[in-house]
Amino acid sequence: MPLVASPELAELVDDLRRQLEVLTRRVAELEGPAAGARPPAPPPQPATAPPAPTPEISEDELIAISAAVAAFLGVRAHIRQIRLIGSRAWAQEGRVSIQASHRLHS
């Protein structure tokens, strides 16, 4: 269906052009010279987790762990490997426990 030019349509298009010119001038005024002085924002860096540090286990800590395992099992066990496993769940549980111990006054 071909578009039919009507005086109303032409008037509407002219009105839109005027509004667009006004908006363009307002944006240019708002951005002004300060926009040119600002350096462009650096591109966002991809989120990568830093490598986890590998803490050394001291001999005293190894003895304490060995004693705890022996007390739990009831026999002396041979420890072949010890790994530190971090968990957000443990941290959250610790925070909940601490916050629950506080008395709130109303």
Backbone as XML, in Angstrom:
<?xml version="1.0"?>
<chain id="A" units="angstrom">
  <residue number="1" name="MET">
    <atom name="N" x="0.846" y="-1.167" z="0.000"/>
    <atom name="CA" x="0.000" y="0.000" z="0.000"/>
    <atom name="C" x="0.892" y="1.230" z="0.000"/>
  </residue>
  <residue number="2" name="PRO">
    <atom name="N" x="0.824" y="2.083" z="-0.987"/>
    <atom name="CA" x="1.686" y="3.260" z="-1.074"/>
    <atom name="C" x="1.277" y="4.303" z="-0.050"/>
  </residue>
  <residue number="3" name="LEU">
    <atom name="N" x="2.290" y="5.022" z="0.448"/>
    <atom name="CA" x="2.025" y="6.103" z="1.397"/>
    <atom name="C" x="1.468" y="7.302" z="0.653"/>
  </residue>
  <residue number="4" name="VAL">
    <atom name="N" x="0.459" y="7.879" z="1.189"/>
    <atom name="CA" x="-0.157" y="9.049" z="0.579"/>
    <atom name="C" x="0.238" y="10.248" z="1.413"/>
  </residue>
  <residue number="5" name="ALA">
    <atom name="N" x="0.870" y="11.223" z="0.794"/>
    <atom name="CA" x="1.284" y="12.422" z="1.500"/>
    <atom name="C" x="0.059" y="13.288" z="1.731"/>
  </residue>
  <residue number="6" name="SER">
    <atom name="N" x="-0.128" y="13.649" z="2.955"/>
    <atom name="CA" x="-1.237" y="14.539" z="3.282"/>
    <atom name="C" x="-0.669" y="15.744" z="4.019"/>
  </residue>
  <residue number="7" name="PRO">
    <atom name="N" x="-1.369" y="16.849" z="4.030"/>
    <atom name="CA" x="-0.869" y="18.023" z="4.740"/>
    <atom name="C" x="-0.658" y="17.747" z="6.235"/>
  </residue>
  <residue number="8" name="GLU">
    <atom name="N" x="-1.496" y="16.906" z="6.818"/>
    <atom name="CA" x="-1.353" y="16.587" z="8.241"/>
    <atom name="C" x="-0.072" y="15.789" z="8.486"/>
  </residue>
  <residue number="9" name="LEU">
    <atom name="N" x="0.207" y="14.848" z="7.600"/>
    <atom name="CA" x="1.412" y="14.037" z="7.736"/>
    <atom name="C" x="2.663" y="14.892" z="7.558"/>
  </residue>
  <residue number="10" name="ALA">
    <atom name="N" x="2.647" y="15.793" z="6.599"/>
    <atom name="CA" x="3.786" y="16.685" z="6.379"/>
    <atom name="C" x="4.000" y="17.584" z="7.589"/>
  </residue>
  <residue number="11" name="GLU">
    <atom name="N" x="2.918" y="18.065" z="8.172"/>
    <atom name="CA" x="3.016" y="18.919" z="9.358"/>
    <atom name="C" x="3.578" y="18.131" z="10.540"/>
  </residue>
  <residue number="12" name="LEU">
    <atom name="N" x="3.159" y="16.888" z="10.687"/>
    <atom name="CA" x="3.659" y="16.024" z="11.762"/>
    <atom name="C" x="5.154" y="15.764" z="11.607"/>
  </residue>
  <residue number="13" name="VAL">
    <atom name="N" x="5.610" y="15.498" z="10.391"/>
    <atom name="CA" x="7.028" y="15.260" z="10.133"/>
    <atom name="C" x="7.837" y="16.524" z="10.436"/>
  </residue>
  <residue number="14" name="ASP">
    <atom name="N" x="7.343" y="17.693" z="10.019"/>
    <atom name="CA" x="8.034" y="18.959" z="10.314"/>
    <atom name="C" x="8.120" y="19.192" z="11.824"/>
  </residue>
  <residue number="15" name="ASP">
    <atom name="N" x="7.043" y="18.890" z="12.536"/>
    <atom name="CA" x="7.037" y="19.057" z="13.989"/>
    <atom name="C" x="8.066" y="18.130" z="14.643"/>
  </residue>
  <residue number="16" name="LEU">
    <atom name="N" x="8.144" y="16.897" z="14.175"/>
    <atom name="CA" x="9.133" y="15.958" z="14.715"/>
    <atom name="C" x="10.558" y="16.427" z="14.438"/>
  </residue>
  <residue number="17" name="ARG">
    <atom name="N" x="10.800" y="16.985" z="13.255"/>
    <atom name="CA" x="12.137" y="17.506" z="12.939"/>
    <atom name="C" x="12.515" y="18.641" z="13.881"/>
  </residue>
  <residue number="18" name="ARG">
    <atom name="N" x="11.564" y="19.549" z="14.139"/>
    <atom name="CA" x="11.847" y="20.675" z="15.056"/>
    <atom name="C" x="12.170" y="20.154" z="16.464"/>
  </residue>
  <residue number="19" name="GLN">
    <atom name="N" x="11.388" y="19.188" z="16.929"/>
    <atom name="CA" x="11.635" y="18.625" z="18.262"/>
    <atom name="C" x="12.995" y="17.935" z="18.320"/>
  </residue>
  <residue number="20" name="LEU">
    <atom name="N" x="13.350" y="17.249" z="17.260"/>
    <atom name="CA" x="14.642" y="16.575" z="17.193"/>
    <atom name="C" x="15.785" y="17.591" z="17.218"/>
  </residue>
  <residue number="21" name="GLU">
    <atom name="N" x="15.636" y="18.700" z="16.511"/>
    <atom name="CA" x="16.664" y="19.746" z="16.532"/>
    <atom name="C" x="16.814" y="20.340" z="17.916"/>
  </residue>
  <residue number="22" name="VAL">
    <atom name="N" x="15.690" y="20.592" z="18.605"/>
    <atom name="CA" x="15.735" y="21.135" z="19.964"/>
    <atom name="C" x="16.440" y="20.155" z="20.897"/>
  </residue>
  <residue number="23" name="LEU">
    <atom name="N" x="16.085" y="18.893" z="20.801"/>
    <atom name="CA" x="16.716" y="17.881" z="21.660"/>
    <atom name="C" x="18.202" y="17.745" z="21.361"/>
  </residue>
  <residue number="24" name="THR">
    <atom name="N" x="18.576" y="17.819" z="20.098"/>
    <atom name="CA" x="19.991" y="17.728" z="19.728"/>
    <atom name="C" x="20.772" y="18.884" z="20.330"/>
  </residue>
  <residue number="25" name="ARG">
    <atom name="N" x="20.219" y="20.093" z="20.281"/>
    <atom name="CA" x="20.897" y="21.256" z="20.883"/>
    <atom name="C" x="21.013" y="21.099" z="22.396"/>
  </residue>
  <residue number="26" name="ARG">
    <atom name="N" x="19.964" y="20.586" z="23.044"/>
    <atom name="CA" x="20.005" y="20.423" z="24.505"/>
    <atom name="C" x="21.060" y="19.398" z="24.914"/>
  </residue>
  <residue number="27" name="VAL">
    <atom name="N" x="21.149" y="18.321" z="24.174"/>
    <atom name="CA" x="22.167" y="17.306" z="24.473"/>
    <atom name="C" x="23.555" y="17.896" z="24.287"/>
  </residue>
  <residue number="28" name="ALA">
    <atom name="N" x="23.758" y="18.653" z="23.218"/>
    <atom name="CA" x="25.063" y="19.270" z="22.973"/>
    <atom name="C" x="25.413" y="20.243" z="24.098"/>
  </residue>
  <residue number="29" name="GLU">
    <atom name="N" x="24.419" y="20.997" z="24.610"/>
    <atom name="CA" x="24.671" y="21.924" z="25.719"/>
    <atom name="C" x="25.023" y="21.161" z="26.994"/>
  </residue>
  <residue number="30" name="LEU">
    <atom name="N" x="24.304" y="20.072" z="27.253"/>
    <atom name="CA" x="24.567" y="19.296" z="28.472"/>
    <atom name="C" x="25.926" y="18.619" z="28.424"/>
  </residue>
  <residue number="31" name="GLU">
    <atom name="N" x="26.281" y="18.092" z="27.283"/>
    <atom name="CA" x="27.573" y="17.438" z="27.167"/>
    <atom name="C" x="28.676" y="18.474" z="27.096"/>
  </residue>
  <residue number="32" name="GLY">
    <atom name="N" x="28.462" y="19.531" z="26.380"/>
    <atom name="CA" x="29.348" y="20.690" z="26.316"/>
    <atom name="C" x="30.824" y="20.368" z="26.295"/>
  </residue>
  <residue number="33" name="PRO">
    <atom name="N" x="31.637" y="21.340" z="26.736"/>
    <atom name="CA" x="33.090" y="21.149" z="26.728"/>
    <atom name="C" x="33.560" y="20.124" z="27.747"/>
  </residue>
  <residue number="34" name="ALA">
    <atom name="N" x="32.792" y="19.907" z="28.803"/>
    <atom name="CA" x="33.214" y="18.943" z="29.832"/>
    <atom name="C" x="33.249" y="17.529" z="29.262"/>
  </residue>
  <residue number="35" name="ALA">
    <atom name="N" x="32.386" y="17.243" z="28.316"/>
    <atom name="CA" x="32.360" y="15.891" z="27.742"/>
    <atom name="C" x="33.636" y="15.611" z="26.961"/>
  </residue>
  <residue number="36" name="GLY">
    <atom name="N" x="34.170" y="16.628" z="26.299"/>
    <atom name="CA" x="35.401" y="16.434" z="25.541"/>
    <atom name="C" x="36.618" y="16.326" z="26.436"/>
  </residue>
  <residue number="37" name="ALA">
    <atom name="N" x="36.550" y="16.888" z="27.659"/>
    <atom name="CA" x="37.693" y="16.873" z="28.574"/>
    <atom name="C" x="37.843" y="15.527" z="29.269"/>
  </residue>
  <residue number="38" name="ARG">
    <atom name="N" x="36.747" y="14.795" z="29.399"/>
    <atom name="CA" x="36.794" y="13.506" z="30.080"/>
    <atom name="C" x="37.382" y="12.432" z="29.181"/>
  </residue>
  <residue number="39" name="PRO">
    <atom name="N" x="38.330" y="11.658" z="29.685"/>
    <atom name="CA" x="38.841" y="10.552" z="28.864"/>
    <atom name="C" x="37.779" y="9.463" z="28.780"/>
  </residue>
  <residue number="40" name="PRO">
    <atom name="N" x="37.767" y="8.709" z="27.717"/>
    <atom name="CA" x="36.768" y="7.643" z="27.605"/>
    <atom name="C" x="36.979" y="6.596" z="28.690"/>
  </residue>
  <residue number="41" name="ALA">
    <atom name="N" x="35.880" y="6.017" z="29.124"/>
    <atom name="CA" x="35.953" y="5.000" z="30.171"/>
    <atom name="C" x="36.657" y="3.762" z="29.623"/>
  </residue>
  <residue number="42" name="PRO">
    <atom name="N" x="37.524" y="3.153" z="30.445"/>
    <atom name="CA" x="38.205" y="1.940" z="29.978"/>
    <atom name="C" x="37.197" y="0.808" z="29.840"/>
  </residue>
  <residue number="43" name="PRO">
    <atom name="N" x="37.438" y="-0.111" z="28.936"/>
    <atom name="CA" x="36.503" y="-1.233" z="28.783"/>
    <atom name="C" x="36.522" y="-2.087" z="30.044"/>
  </residue>
  <residue number="44" name="PRO">
    <atom name="N" x="35.381" y="-2.675" z="30.399"/>
    <atom name="CA" x="35.344" y="-3.492" z="31.613"/>
    <atom name="C" x="36.235" y="-4.716" z="31.469"/>
  </residue>
  <residue number="45" name="GLN">
    <atom name="N" x="36.926" y="-5.023" z="32.554"/>
    <atom name="CA" x="37.805" y="-6.185" z="32.576"/>
    <atom name="C" x="36.986" y="-7.417" z="32.925"/>
  </residue>
  <residue number="46" name="PRO">
    <atom name="N" x="37.278" y="-8.547" z="32.329"/>
    <atom name="CA" x="36.537" y="-9.759" z="32.686"/>
    <atom name="C" x="36.830" y="-10.139" z="34.132"/>
  </residue>
  <residue number="47" name="ALA">
    <atom name="N" x="35.787" y="-10.592" z="34.808"/>
    <atom name="CA" x="35.927" y="-10.963" z="36.213"/>
    <atom name="C" x="36.632" y="-12.312" z="36.314"/>
  </residue>
  <residue number="48" name="THR">
    <atom name="N" x="37.802" y="-12.298" z="36.910"/>
    <atom name="CA" x="38.520" y="-13.542" z="37.138"/>
    <atom name="C" x="38.902" y="-13.611" z="38.601"/>
  </residue>
  <residue number="49" name="ALA">
    <atom name="N" x="38.777" y="-14.763" z="39.159"/>
    <atom name="CA" x="39.133" y="-14.944" z="40.556"/>
    <atom name="C" x="40.652" y="-15.021" z="40.680"/>
  </residue>
  <residue number="50" name="PRO">
    <atom name="N" x="41.207" y="-14.327" z="41.675"/>
    <atom name="CA" x="42.654" y="-14.429" z="41.866"/>
    <atom name="C" x="43.008" y="-15.842" z="42.298"/>
  </residue>
  <residue number="51" name="PRO">
    <atom name="N" x="44.182" y="-16.291" z="41.939"/>
    <atom name="CA" x="44.560" y="-17.646" z="42.340"/>
    <atom name="C" x="44.631" y="-17.764" z="43.857"/>
  </residue>
  <residue number="52" name="ALA">
    <atom name="N" x="44.139" y="-18.861" z="44.366"/>
    <atom name="CA" x="44.126" y="-19.070" z="45.814"/>
    <atom name="C" x="45.552" y="-19.304" z="46.311"/>
  </residue>
  <residue number="53" name="PRO">
    <atom name="N" x="45.917" y="-18.621" z="47.404"/>
    <atom name="CA" x="47.258" y="-18.845" z="47.939"/>
    <atom name="C" x="47.360" y="-20.252" z="48.522"/>
  </residue>
  <residue number="54" name="THR">
    <atom name="N" x="48.535" y="-20.821" z="48.427"/>
    <atom name="CA" x="48.749" y="-22.151" z="48.993"/>
    <atom name="C" x="49.511" y="-21.989" z="50.303"/>
  </residue>
  <residue number="55" name="PRO">
    <atom name="N" x="48.780" y="-21.916" z="51.409"/>
    <atom name="CA" x="49.450" y="-21.706" z="52.688"/>
    <atom name="C" x="50.212" y="-22.963" z="53.114"/>
  </residue>
  <residue number="56" name="GLU">
    <atom name="N" x="51.334" y="-22.741" z="53.721"/>
    <atom name="CA" x="52.126" y="-23.845" z="54.257"/>
    <atom name="C" x="51.565" y="-24.226" z="55.627"/>
  </residue>
  <residue number="57" name="ILE">
    <atom name="N" x="51.512" y="-25.515" z="55.884"/>
    <atom name="CA" x="51.039" y="-25.993" z="57.173"/>
    <atom name="C" x="52.252" y="-26.240" z="58.047"/>
  </residue>
  <residue number="58" name="SER">
    <atom name="N" x="52.244" y="-25.571" z="59.189"/>
    <atom name="CA" x="53.390" y="-25.721" z="60.091"/>
    <atom name="C" x="53.354" y="-27.104" z="60.756"/>
  </residue>
  <residue number="59" name="GLU">
    <atom name="N" x="54.482" y="-27.489" z="61.364"/>
    <atom name="CA" x="54.557" y="-28.791" z="62.031"/>
    <atom name="C" x="53.615" y="-28.843" z="63.224"/>
  </residue>
  <residue number="60" name="ASP">
    <atom name="N" x="53.451" y="-27.725" z="63.929"/>
    <atom name="CA" x="52.527" y="-27.683" z="65.070"/>
    <atom name="C" x="51.083" y="-27.907" z="64.612"/>
  </residue>
  <residue number="61" name="GLU">
    <atom name="N" x="50.721" y="-27.298" z="63.485"/>
    <atom name="CA" x="49.363" y="-27.489" z="62.965"/>
    <atom name="C" x="49.160" y="-28.935" z="62.525"/>
  </residue>
  <residue number="62" name="LEU">
    <atom name="N" x="50.184" y="-29.527" z="61.926"/>
    <atom name="CA" x="50.100" y="-30.915" z="61.494"/>
    <atom name="C" x="49.919" y="-31.851" z="62.695"/>
  </residue>
  <residue number="63" name="ILE">
    <atom name="N" x="50.622" y="-31.574" z="63.777"/>
    <atom name="CA" x="50.489" y="-32.388" z="64.990"/>
    <atom name="C" x="49.085" y="-32.249" z="65.569"/>
  </residue>
  <residue number="64" name="ALA">
    <atom name="N" x="48.546" y="-31.000" z="65.571"/>
    <atom name="CA" x="47.203" y="-30.780" z="66.105"/>
    <atom name="C" x="46.152" y="-31.498" z="65.255"/>
  </residue>
  <residue number="65" name="ILE">
    <atom name="N" x="46.318" y="-31.464" z="63.950"/>
    <atom name="CA" x="45.374" y="-32.152" z="63.067"/>
    <atom name="C" x="45.458" y="-33.661" z="63.276"/>
  </residue>
  <residue number="66" name="SER">
    <atom name="N" x="46.677" y="-34.166" z="63.390"/>
    <atom name="CA" x="46.879" y="-35.593" z="63.615"/>
    <atom name="C" x="46.237" y="-36.033" z="64.932"/>
  </residue>
  <residue number="67" name="ALA">
    <atom name="N" x="46.386" y="-35.222" z="65.976"/>
    <atom name="CA" x="45.795" y="-35.553" z="67.280"/>
    <atom name="C" x="44.269" y="-35.524" z="67.199"/>
  </residue>
  <residue number="68" name="ALA">
    <atom name="N" x="43.707" y="-34.558" z="66.448"/>
    <atom name="CA" x="42.254" y="-34.474" z="66.322"/>
    <atom name="C" x="41.708" y="-35.680" z="65.562"/>
  </residue>
  <residue number="69" name="VAL">
    <atom name="N" x="42.408" y="-36.103" z="64.505"/>
    <atom name="CA" x="41.980" y="-37.275" z="63.740"/>
    <atom name="C" x="42.058" y="-38.523" z="64.613"/>
  </residue>
  <residue number="70" name="ALA">
    <atom name="N" x="43.153" y="-38.655" z="65.365"/>
    <atom name="CA" x="43.312" y="-39.833" z="66.241"/>
    <atom name="C" x="42.230" y="-39.853" z="67.313"/>
  </residue>
  <residue number="71" name="ALA">
    <atom name="N" x="41.884" y="-38.685" z="67.881"/>
    <atom name="CA" x="40.839" y="-38.639" z="68.904"/>
    <atom name="C" x="39.476" y="-38.983" z="68.296"/>
  </residue>
  <residue number="72" name="PHE">
    <atom name="N" x="39.222" y="-38.552" z="67.067"/>
    <atom name="CA" x="37.943" y="-38.819" z="66.422"/>
    <atom name="C" x="37.805" y="-40.297" z="66.044"/>
  </residue>
  <residue number="73" name="LEU">
    <atom name="N" x="38.875" y="-40.858" z="65.461"/>
    <atom name="CA" x="38.817" y="-42.241" z="65.000"/>
    <atom name="C" x="39.081" y="-43.260" z="66.112"/>
  </residue>
  <residue number="74" name="GLY">
    <atom name="N" x="39.788" y="-42.824" z="67.124"/>
    <atom name="CA" x="40.116" y="-43.753" z="68.208"/>
    <atom name="C" x="41.390" y="-44.535" z="67.962"/>
  </residue>
  <residue number="75" name="VAL">
    <atom name="N" x="42.000" y="-44.364" z="66.815"/>
    <atom name="CA" x="43.266" y="-45.008" z="66.488"/>
    <atom name="C" x="44.155" y="-43.966" z="65.808"/>
  </residue>
  <residue number="76" name="ARG">
    <atom name="N" x="45.451" y="-44.244" z="65.859"/>
    <atom name="CA" x="46.374" y="-43.329" z="65.195"/>
    <atom name="C" x="46.317" y="-43.587" z="63.692"/>
  </residue>
  <residue number="77" name="ALA">
    <atom name="N" x="46.066" y="-42.531" z="62.922"/>
    <atom name="CA" x="45.920" y="-42.682" z="61.477"/>
    <atom name="C" x="47.118" y="-42.063" z="60.774"/>
  </residue>
  <residue number="78" name="HIS">
    <atom name="N" x="47.400" y="-42.593" z="59.599"/>
    <atom name="CA" x="48.478" y="-42.053" z="58.779"/>
    <atom name="C" x="47.870" y="-40.999" z="57.845"/>
  </residue>
  <residue number="79" name="ILE">
    <atom name="N" x="48.286" y="-39.745" z="58.007"/>
    <atom name="CA" x="47.755" y="-38.656" z="57.186"/>
    <atom name="C" x="48.609" y="-38.549" z="55.936"/>
  </residue>
  <residue number="80" name="ARG">
    <atom name="N" x="47.988" y="-38.715" z="54.780"/>
    <atom name="CA" x="48.724" y="-38.645" z="53.521"/>
    <atom name="C" x="48.644" y="-37.266" z="52.873"/>
  </residue>
  <residue number="81" name="GLN">
    <atom name="N" x="47.539" y="-36.581" z="53.046"/>
    <atom name="CA" x="47.380" y="-35.294" z="52.385"/>
    <atom name="C" x="46.448" y="-34.409" z="53.208"/>
  </residue>
  <residue number="82" name="ILE">
    <atom name="N" x="46.785" y="-33.126" z="53.250"/>
    <atom name="CA" x="45.940" y="-32.128" z="53.906"/>
    <atom name="C" x="45.731" y="-31.001" z="52.907"/>
  </residue>
  <residue number="83" name="ARG">
    <atom name="N" x="44.464" y="-30.707" z="52.644"/>
    <atom name="CA" x="44.144" y="-29.597" z="51.746"/>
    <atom name="C" x="43.232" y="-28.627" z="52.472"/>
  </residue>
  <residue number="84" name="LEU">
    <atom name="N" x="43.458" y="-27.363" z="52.234"/>
    <atom name="CA" x="42.587" y="-26.336" z="52.777"/>
    <atom name="C" x="41.459" y="-26.118" z="51.786"/>
  </residue>
  <residue number="85" name="ILE">
    <atom name="N" x="40.241" y="-26.340" z="52.229"/>
    <atom name="CA" x="39.079" y="-26.166" z="51.365"/>
    <atom name="C" x="38.270" y="-25.004" z="51.915"/>
  </residue>
  <residue number="86" name="GLY">
    <atom name="N" x="38.206" y="-23.941" z="51.133"/>
    <atom name="CA" x="37.415" y="-22.782" z="51.545"/>
    <atom name="C" x="35.991" y="-22.929" z="51.059"/>
  </residue>
  <residue number="87" name="SER">
    <atom name="N" x="35.069" y="-22.459" z="51.853"/>
    <atom name="CA" x="33.671" y="-22.557" z="51.478"/>
    <atom name="C" x="32.937" y="-21.336" z="51.979"/>
  </residue>
  <residue number="88" name="ARG">
    <atom name="N" x="32.133" y="-20.749" z="51.115"/>
    <atom name="CA" x="31.335" y="-19.595" z="51.544"/>
    <atom name="C" x="30.265" y="-20.029" z="52.537"/>
  </residue>
  <residue number="89" name="ALA">
    <atom name="N" x="29.838" y="-21.276" z="52.444"/>
    <atom name="CA" x="28.803" y="-21.760" z="53.360"/>
    <atom name="C" x="29.306" y="-21.735" z="54.800"/>
  </residue>
  <residue number="90" name="TRP">
    <atom name="N" x="30.567" y="-22.144" z="55.011"/>
    <atom name="CA" x="31.125" y="-22.115" z="56.362"/>
    <atom name="C" x="31.227" y="-20.676" z="56.868"/>
  </residue>
  <residue number="91" name="ALA">
    <atom name="N" x="31.667" y="-19.773" z="56.009"/>
    <atom name="CA" x="31.785" y="-18.368" z="56.410"/>
    <atom name="C" x="30.417" y="-17.802" z="56.757"/>
  </residue>
  <residue number="92" name="GLN">
    <atom name="N" x="29.417" y="-18.107" z="55.938"/>
    <atom name="CA" x="28.057" y="-17.620" z="56.192"/>
    <atom name="C" x="27.528" y="-18.185" z="57.505"/>
  </residue>
  <residue number="93" name="GLU">
    <atom name="N" x="27.754" y="-19.456" z="57.749"/>
    <atom name="CA" x="27.294" y="-20.080" z="58.987"/>
    <atom name="C" x="27.953" y="-19.431" z="60.201"/>
  </residue>
  <residue number="94" name="GLY">
    <atom name="N" x="29.239" y="-19.110" z="60.083"/>
    <atom name="CA" x="29.925" y="-18.432" z="61.179"/>
    <atom name="C" x="29.334" y="-17.063" z="61.448"/>
  </residue>
  <residue number="95" name="ARG">
    <atom name="N" x="29.038" y="-16.310" z="60.384"/>
    <atom name="CA" x="28.435" y="-14.986" z="60.567"/>
    <atom name="C" x="27.046" y="-15.094" z="61.202"/>
  </residue>
  <residue number="96" name="VAL">
    <atom name="N" x="26.258" y="-16.088" z="60.765"/>
    <atom name="CA" x="24.921" y="-16.277" z="61.332"/>
    <atom name="C" x="25.029" y="-16.596" z="62.810"/>
  </residue>
  <residue number="97" name="SER">
    <atom name="N" x="25.963" y="-17.453" z="63.166"/>
    <atom name="CA" x="26.146" y="-17.832" z="64.564"/>
    <atom name="C" x="26.537" y="-16.625" z="65.412"/>
  </residue>
  <residue number="98" name="ILE">
    <atom name="N" x="27.435" y="-15.818" z="64.916"/>
    <atom name="CA" x="27.876" y="-14.647" z="65.670"/>
    <atom name="C" x="26.740" y="-13.640" z="65.804"/>
  </residue>
  <residue number="99" name="GLN">
    <atom name="N" x="26.030" y="-13.397" z="64.709"/>
    <atom name="CA" x="24.936" y="-12.421" z="64.764"/>
    <atom name="C" x="23.798" y="-12.904" z="65.647"/>
  </residue>
  <residue number="100" name="ALA">
    <atom name="N" x="23.570" y="-14.210" z="65.681"/>
    <atom name="CA" x="22.514" y="-14.742" z="66.525"/>
    <atom name="C" x="22.867" y="-14.628" z="67.994"/>
  </residue>
  <residue number="101" name="SER">
    <atom name="N" x="24.138" y="-14.532" z="68.314"/>
    <atom name="CA" x="24.538" y="-14.440" z="69.716"/>
    <atom name="C" x="24.358" y="-13.047" z="70.283"/>
  </residue>
  <residue number="102" name="HIS">
    <atom name="N" x="24.154" y="-12.048" z="69.432"/>
    <atom name="CA" x="23.974" y="-10.672" z="69.896"/>
    <atom name="C" x="22.544" y="-10.477" z="70.369"/>
  </residue>
  <residue number="103" name="ARG">
    <atom name="N" x="22.428" y="-9.749" z="71.453"/>
    <atom name="CA" x="21.095" y="-9.424" z="71.951"/>
    <atom name="C" x="20.664" y="-8.113" z="71.356"/>
  </residue>
  <residue number="104" name="LEU">
    <atom name="N" x="19.524" y="-8.110" z="70.707"/>
    <atom name="CA" x="19.029" y="-6.872" z="70.117"/>
    <atom name="C" x="18.005" y="-6.257" z="71.076"/>
  </residue>
  <residue number="105" name="HIS">
    <atom name="N" x="18.170" y="-4.984" z="71.326"/>
    <atom name="CA" x="17.228" y="-4.274" z="72.201"/>
    <atom name="C" x="16.253" y="-3.525" z="71.331"/>
  </residue>
  <residue number="106" name="SER">
    <atom name="N" x="14.983" y="-3.628" z="71.660"/>
    <atom name="CA" x="13.983" y="-2.902" z="70.872"/>
    <atom name="C" x="13.546" y="-1.638" z="71.540"/>
  </residue>
</chain>
